[in-house]
Amino acid sequence: MPYLRILLVAAIAFGAYTFGARAGRSRYRTIKKNAKKAWNSPGVRSARRTARATSRRGSRKLTRALNK
């Protein structure tokens, strides 16, 4: 009898895990797709360019200051 109960609990846990993993994978794909769409949007692309240029200027200034 205890083995049957353990087997039943294990089967329920396995089923719940399997269905949860499938739902999780689907949600992950949705999040990934939306993140990629946001990353490639014109506003974010412009902000990335600005941040890159600012960091390059800052690193040049820092290099010059350290080499004095």
N, C-alpha and C positions, 0 to 999 in steps of 0.2 A: 504493500500500500504506500509506504513512504517513497518508494522508487517511482511509482506512478505520479505522485504529486510533484516530485522533483522534475520528472520528464515533462509534465504539463507546464510547469513554470518555465523550464528551459525553452520549450517550444513557443510559448507566448513571448518570451523575451527575444528569441531569435526572429520571430515574425515582426515584432515591433521594430527591432533594429533594422531589418531589411526594408520595411516600408519607410522608415525614417530616413534611411540612407538614400533611397530613391528620391524622396521629396527634397532632401538636402542637396543632391546633385543637380536637380532641376533648378532650385533656388540659386545655387552657385553659378550655374550657367547664365541665369537672368542677371545676377549682380555683375558678373564678368562682362557681359554684353553692354550693360548700361555704363559701367566704368570705362570701357573702351570708347564708347560713344562720347562720353563726357571728356575724356582725355584728348580726343581728336577734334573737339568743337573749336570753332574759331577763337572764342574768348580765352579758353584755356591755352590754346596754342600761342596766342599773343602774350599771355602772362608767362609762359615758359620761356619765350624768347627774351622778354624783359628781364626775367630772373637770371637767365644765362648771361646776358650782357652785364648786368649789375655784378654778378659774382666774378666775372672775368676782370672787370675794372677794379673791384676790391682786391682780388688776388694780385694784380699788377702793382697796386698801391702798396700792399703789404710786402711784396717782394722788394720793391724799391726801398721801403722804410727799413727793412731788415738788412739790406746790403749797404746802408750808409755807414 
